[in-house]
Amino acid sequence: MEWLELLRGAVAGILAFIAVPVLIYFLLINTSYLVMIVLAAVDFVAYRRRIPFAGREELMHSRTMPGISVVAPMHNEEVGIRVAVESFLSLQHPRHEVIVVDDGSTDNGFEVLRRAFDLVPVSRQMPEDVPVREAPASIHVPRDGRTRLTVVHKRNSGRSDSINVGINLAREDLVLFVDSDSILDPGALLTVSRPFIEDPISTVAAGGVIRAVNGCRVKGGRVLEVRMPGTPLADIQVMEYLRAFHLGRAGWSRINALLLISGAFGVFRRDALVAVGGLDASSIGEDFELVMRLHRTLRRQRRPYRVTFLTEPICWTEVPSTLPVLRRQRARWHRGLWETLWAYRDMLFNPRYGRLGLVAVPYYWLFELIAPLLELAGLVLIALGFALGLVSWQYFLLFMLVAYAYAIIVTLAAVTIEELSYHKYPRWRDLGITLGAVVLENLGYRQLTAWWRMEGWVASLLGRRQQWGTMTRSGFTEVDG
């Protein structure tokens, strides 16, 4: 048939140009992950050696310990907000305060806090150190005058603007951003304070490991027992988080080229936040944009600084349990990635920014931004070429080995290092689920999320308005007794 011959000719022409580059691309991206594993493994070994000398008791009574303001934006979190705030207040730290910013909630979350902590309004002038869109309508504190809790009530203006309000009200040297539905390990503040104690002059920001809480046993805002979720969608995301946090970010931190600290858990020096104007409330990828702005500002000022990452698991969050919620999340993430990289395109291959401009930023363009496009295009063309008899079975097998079998091996290596370092999953059943998720990730899930990421990118290119949608959560597995 004539159309079939035209198709064969077109596919053959494209394959002649991309067959080898596609193999090289997948080989490079998986090898880069392997390199990150090696770099992260060095940190894991150092962590294991530091455990006996961590000195958390000494840190609790140290006069050099910087204070931390925990800023938690809240929007319609009525169900779990009381437990969350109680857990934030009980974190181990000699001097920390909790600032909850109610971003125009339409539920009874604020009333829950008012009754639980006996809140009373106070007349307090908010500093204008960073710009905000919506100033507080009212500020409340506990009647007892001892509990270091501040609850702000304001009109809805978005998460980033709410955090900026928290930055203005923060009274401590360090500011921690945390989602109000996240769970922190009791020693999280002590852990994340360590880089600022060891290098108080240079360290401007630090991030920590975020893990999926789905399936874990939780009581009173504390994780009692770590378990795999037991559902394929969430199990696979556990693997993604492990690879991204334990390996990717640990590796970049090792070479002092970390570009991203998750907005779900990140600590910043308050003076550094004020110097760059806080979060950009108009940015979709606000956490990525903030770190990029810090890098660019401090590099231009020629100031010595460090953005670091801690390999210890200290924050737990619920990952999407349904496909529609996951789709919105991945599309939004990739749109934020593209818009931030484009906004800071002047850093690309710019020697002025050192290894950031010559290594880290190009890596994000090539292996993070463009990855879904090349993966989907390469897979479709090679599969189509194989079906049309244009691709030999030897090449097709080589492609599958380089693109997917290699990826499985890399993730298995990551799982092995994580398990040897932290041994968070004591049950053999969980390890079996983990191995199954490593394989399943590459059989449909990876291709589906690549398509969703492309949707976010295309939506941005077409100038479509970002629709945040409702990130429905299933809730934690609370236990009795």
N, C-alpha and C positions, 0 to 999 in steps of 0.2 A: 504494500500500500504506500502511496506517495507520502502521506503525512508521517508514516512510520519511518520512512527513509530520511525525511527532513529532520525528524527527532533524533534519529541515530547520528546524522551528520552533525547536528548542533551539539549533542552530548559528547561526541567524539572530539570535536574541536575544543570544547571547554576542558575536557579531561586531559587533553594533551598539554594544557598549560598548568593545571592545578594538581595533577596526580602526585607528583613528587613534593610540591610545596605543602600539600595537605598532610602528608606523612611527616614531613619535617616539623610542621606546626604542632601536631599532637605529640610528637616525640619531645619537642622543646617544652611544651607546657607541663607534661607529666614529669619530665626530668627536673623542671624548676620546682615542682612540688617536692620531689625527692631531695633536692638540695635544701629546701626549707626544713624538711624533716631532720636532716643531719644537723643543721644549725639549731633547731629546736631541741634536739637530743642533747646537745651540749648544755643548754640551759637546764634541762631536766636533771642531768647528772649533777650540775652545780646545786640545784634545788635540793636533791636528796642529801647532799653533803651538808647543806645549811640547816636542815631540819633540827638536828640535836642542839644547834646553837642559835635557833631563831630568836629566843629571848623575848617571847611575847609578854611574860610577866614584867620584865624590865621595861618594856615599851609602855605598858599600862601606867607606870609610875615615872616615866621619863619626862624631865622638864624641857627636853628638846623636841618633844612630840608636837607637831603643828596641829592646831585645831581644825576641825572639818565641819563645814556646813552641808548637810545632806538635803538637797533640793529635789522634791518629788512632785512633779506636776500631776494633777488629778482631774479626770473628766469621766463622770458617770461610773465611779468605782465603789458604789454604795456597799456592795456585798462584802468586799474584802479589805476596805480601807482601814477600819479600826485595827484589825490584826496586823496589817502592814505597818502602820504608824507605831504600834506597840513594839514590833520587832525592830524597827529602825531606832527607836529610843533606847532599846536594851542592848544595842551593839556594843562590843567591847572597845572602849576608847576613853582616854582620860578627859577629853574635852571635845564634845561634838553637839551640834544642835540639829534639829529637824525642821525644815521649812516645807510645808505642803501648800501648793498653789492650786486652788480650785478654779479650773479654767471654764467657768460658766456651766457647771454641771446642771443637768435637768432632773437628776434624781435626788435622793435624800442623803447623799454622801456627806455634805457639809453638816447637816443636822446630826448624823451619826457621830461625827467627830466632836461636835459641840457638846453633846450629851456625855460621850465617853470621857472627855478630858475637861469637862466643865469650863468651856471656853468663854472668855469675856472679851468684848471689843476694847481696843486700846487706841489712843491717839498717837500714831507714830509716823513721822515724815519719812517717806522712802527716798533714799539718795537716788540721784539720776546719773550714776556712773556709766550705765549702758542704756541705750535708748529702748523704750518699750512702746508698744502700740496701745495697750490698755493698762492704765494704772489701777492699783487695788481699789476696790469699792469699800473694803473694810479689812482690818487686820485684827486677828484674835490670838490670844495666848491663854494658857490655863490659869485659873483663878489662884492656884496655890503659889504662883510666883517662883517655883523651883524647877518645874519641868521645862526643859529647853525645847519647847515646841512653839512654832509660829504657823498659823493657818491663815492664808490669804484668800479672800473672796473677791473675784473679779469677773468681768464679762468675758465671754469666749473670744480668744484671739489666737489660739493655736499653742501647741506644745512648746515650741521654741521661744515664743514671746513670754510664756509662763515661766520658763526657766530663767529668762532674762530678769523677770521680776524677782525671782529667788536670788539671783546673783546680786542685785541691788540691795536686798535685805540681808544678805549673808554677812555675818560678823566675824567669821574665822578666815584664816589665811588660805585654806584649801576649800574648794567647792566640789561636791560630788553630785553628778546627775544620776538619778536612778528612777526607773519607772515605778509607779506606786503599786503595781501588781507584781513586782519582782520580789524574790526572796534572797536575802543576803546571808552568807555564813556568819556566825557570831563574831569571828575575828577578821571580817572583811576589811574594816577600817584600819586595823593595825597592819594588815598585810599590804594594803595599797599605800599606806603612809611611808613604808620603808624606803622607797626610792627618794622621797623628799627629805628623809633624814640622812641618808647616805650621801646625797649630793644636793643639798638645799639650794645652791646657787643656780645650777644648770637645769635641774629637772623642772619642767613647766607643766607636764601632763603625764598621766599614767592610766592605762586600761587594764582590765582583768578578764579572766576567762568567764564566759557566760555559757551555761549549760542548760539543756532542756529539762524542765521539771516534770514533764508529762510522765505519768506512771509512777513517780516517786511518792513515798509516804510522807505526808506533811502534817505537822501539828503546831498550831500557834505561831505560824510564820517561820518555822524551822524545818529543814529537810531531815527526817529521821532515818530514812532508808532510801538508797539510790536504786532505782530499777529502770529497766528499759520500758518504754511506753507499751509495747506489745501490739501496736497497730503499725502496718507497713509505712504509712505516710509519716508518722511521727518518728518511727525508728530510723528512717533514712535521714531525717533532719538532724537527729542526734549525731550521725556520722558527718554531716555537713558542718555542724557547729564545731565538732572536734577538729576537723581538718582546718577550718578557717581560723579558729582561735588558738588551738594548741600548736599548730604547725605554721600556718601562714603568718600570723601576726607575731608569734614568738620568733620566727626566722627574721622578719623585717626588723624587729626590735634589736635583735642580736647585732645587726650591721648598722644600727642607728638610722634607719630609713622607714620608720613606721608612719604610714599616711592616714590610718584610720583607727579611731577609738570609738567603740560602740556607744551610741547615745543611751543605751540601757544601763551602762555602768562605766562612768569615766570620771576621773578626778583631775582638776585643773587648779593651778595657782590663781587665786582671785585677781591678783594684779595683772597677770597675763591676759585673763579674760577681759578685764576692763580696758587694757591697752589695745585690744583688737575689736572692741565694741560688742562683745558677747556673741550670741548665736544670731545668724541671719534668719529672721522669721519668714523671709520669702523663699528660702531654699528648701527643696524637698529632701535633699541629702544633707541635712543640717549638721550632723555629727562629722561627716566626711569634710564638708566645707569648712567647718571650724578648724579642724586640724590642719587642713591645707593653708588656711589663712594664717594660722600661727607660724607654720613653717616659712611661708613667704615673707611675713613681716619680720621675723627674727633673723632670717637669712639676709634680708636687705639691710638690717641694722648691724649685721656682722657680730651678733651676740652669740656667745657659746650657750647652747641649750641642749636639752634632751627630752624626747618624747618616748616613754618606755612602756613595756608591756610585762605584766606579771603572769607567770604560767600556772599559778595556783587557781583552782576552781573556786570562785568566791561569790558568784551571782547566778541565780537560777530564774529562768523565765519560761513561760508556756509558749510552745511553738504552735503554729496553726494546725488544727486537726481536720480541716475540711479543704477540699480543692479550691473553692471560690475564695476563701480567705488567703490561702497560700498564693493564689494567682495575683491578687491585689498587692500582697506584700512584695513578691518578686518583681512585679512590673514597677512598683514604686521605687524599690531599691535600685533597679537598673536605670530608671529615669534620673534618679538623684545622682548616680555615678556619672552618667553622661553629662548632665548639666554642670556638675562641679568640675569635671575634667575639662570641659569646654571653657568654663569661666577662668580656669587657671592654665590655659593652653600655653601661656608664655613660659611656663616652667619646663615644658617638654623639650628634652635634649639641650637644656640651657645649662652650661657649665657653672653659671653663677650660683646654682643651687646644689652643686656637688653631686653626691650619689643619689640625691632625691631627683634632680633633673635628668641625670644621665642613666639611672637604673630604675628607681621605683616608679616614677611617673610614666616612663615608656612602658614598663611592665603592666601597669594598670590599663593603659590604652590597648596594648596588644593582647594580653591574656585575661583581662577582666571585661573590658568594654566590648571588644570585637569577638570574643570567644563564642557567644551564642550564634552569631551570624555565620562564622566560619564552620562551626560544628554542624549546624543544620544544613548549610549549603553543601558541605563536603559529604555528609552522610547521604543526603538525597541524591546527589549526582553520582556517587560511587555505587549506591544501591541500584539506581536506574541504569547505570552503565553495566553493572553485573547482570541485570535482568535482560538487557539488550544484547548481551554477548560481547560487549566492548571492553570489559574488565575481566581479566583472568581470575580464576579462583585463588591462585597464589597471591595476587595483589590484594584481593578482597580479604583473604585470611590475614595478611600482613597488616592491613588497615585496622581490622578488628582487634588484633593483638596490640598494636601501638596505641590505638585510641581508647580501648576499653579494658582489655586485659591488663595493660600497664597501669591504668587508673585504679583498677581493683587492687593490684599489688601495692601501689603507693598508699592507698587508704588502709590496707591491712597492716602495712608498716606503721602508719600513724596510730592505729588502734593498739598495736603491740607496745609501742613506746608509752602511750598513755596509760595502758593497763599496768605496765611494769613500774611506772612512776607513781601512780595514785591508787590503783586497784579499787576503783569506785564501784565496780559491779562484782560483788562476791558470789553471785549465783551463776552456776554453769549455764542455766537456761538463758540468762541475759547475754552471756558470751555467744551462745548459739544464735540468738536473735541478732546480735551485732554482726556476726559473719554473714548471715542471710541478708541483712540490710545493705552491707557493702556490695553484694552482687546485684541486688534489686535496684540499687541506685542507678546503675548503668543500663537497665532494661526498661526504658520508658520514662522513668521519672526525670532523668537528666535531660532528655530530649524535650519533655513537656515544659520544664522550667526554663529551658533555653528559649522556647517559643514565647513564653510569658515575658521573659526579659526583653525579647525583641519587641513585644507589644508596647512595653513601657518606653523603649527607645523611640519607636515610630511615633507614639503619641506625643512625645516631646518635640520631635522634628516637625510634626504637623501643627504644633502650637495648641494642642488640645489642653483644656483645663484639667488639672489634676483632681481626680475624685478620690478622696481618702477612703470612703466607705466605712463600714462598721467591722472592726477586727474582733469578731465574735470569739470568745474564749469559753472553754469547757469547764475551767476551774480546776483547782488542785485536789488531789486525793487526800482529804483530811482524815485522820484516824482518831478514834476515841481512846480515852484512858491514858 
